[in-house]
Amino acid sequence: MADDLLEQLAARNRHRVQAAQRRADAEAEAARRREKGFDLCFSGANADRINEKLQQPRRRRAASAGPQRGWAAPSAPAQPRRGWQQAPISLMAEDGRQIDLRPHWA
C-alpha cells in the first residue's frame, strides 16, 4: 500500500516535470519564431543625418503657444525624411568569435 502511494507520487512528479519541460520548449519555439524576422537597429545608424542637422543654425522660439508675429509654419521639410540605413555589421562575441549580421535583403 505504501509502495503504491510512493509510485503514484513519483509518477505524478514525473508528469509535472515533463509538462513543465514541454511548456518551456513551446515557449522557446515561440520566441524563436518571433525573433526569426527581427531586425536590429543600432543607435548611430543615422549619425550622418544627425550630424548634418547639428551643423545647421538653430532658430529660437518663444515659449508661448502659437505662432509669433512674422513666423509661419513651414509648408514642407527642406529635405524628405530618410528611413533607417541598413548595412551589414560585425560583432565580436565574448569568446572571440566574429559574428556577421546582415539585413534580410543582403
N, C-alpha and C positions, 0 to 999 in steps of 0.2 A: 504494500500500500504506500509506504513512504517512498519506495523506489519509483512507483508510478507518478507520484506527485513531483519528484525531482526531475523525472524525464519530461513531464509536461511543462515544468518551469524552464528547463533547458531548451525545449523546442520553441516555446514562446519567445525566449530571449533571442534564439537564432533567427526567428521570423522577424523580430523587431530590427535586428542588425541588418538583415537582408533588405527589409523595406527601407530603412534609412539609407543604405547604400544605393538602392535603386533611385530614391528621390535625389540624392546627391549627383548621381550620374545623369539623371534627366535635367537637373538644373545646370550642370556643366555643359551638356549638349545644347541647351537653350542659349546659354551665354556664348558658346562658340558660334552658333548660327547668327546671333545678333551682332557679334563682333566681326563676322566674315566680311561684311560690306562697309566696315567702319573706315572713315578717312581720318588721317592725322593732320591736325592743323597746329603748327607751332607758332609761338609768339615770335614776331620778327619776320613773318612771311611777307608782309607788306612794308618792310622797312624803307624801301626806296620811296614809296608814296608818302610815308610819314615824314621822311627827311625833306622831301620837296615841300610839303605843307609847312614844316617848321621854318623853312627858308623864306616863305612869303611873309610880308609885313602884316601884323595883326591890327585890326581896327577895334577900337574900344567903343562899347555902347554903354549908355546909362543903364542903371539897374532897374529903372522903371519899366513897366509893361507897355507894350505897344510901340509902334514906330515913332521915332523922333522927327521933328521938322527937318525936311531935307533928306531924310533917309527913305529909301524904297526897298522893299523886299526883292531879292534877286529873282529874275524870271526863270533862270536855269543855271545850273552849275557851270563854271568855266570849262571844266573837263568832265566827261562822263565818268561815273564811278566804275572802278575795275573790280573784278572778282578776286578771289584768293589765287595766289600764284601756286602752281603745283609743279614740283620738281623732285627728282629722286634725291634722297639723303642717305647718309651712312651714320650709324650709331655704333658706339663701342660698348659692348656688354661688359659686365663685371669680370667675367672670366677671360677677357681679352679678345673675344670673337668680334668681328666686324659684321654688323647686320645692315644690309642694304634694304631700304624701304622705297618703293616706287609707287606713284599714283596708279590707279587702276587703268589708266589709258596708256601708260608707258610699257 
